[in-house]
């Protein structure tokens, strides 16, 4: 996997994982103040969620990178195999 592809794959995995992690532990404010959205979370814990997202992404990327590098799996090989 060339470096540009690796970075793009990492970023895509990171964003997808972020959207999966964002709803974890979200609780609404029970009595929001005037001007606050009723659906806004009481404590969003964004820094913690970003760290969790990064950790999960590193593990997933390592697995995907390993499969691609050591199994010889590639889009080019699949295209050649099926004459695409």
Secondary structure by P-SEA (a helix, b strand, c coil): ccaaaaaaaaaaaaaaaaaaacccccccccccccccccccccccaaaaaaaaaaaaaaaaaaaaaaaaaaccccaaaaaaaacc
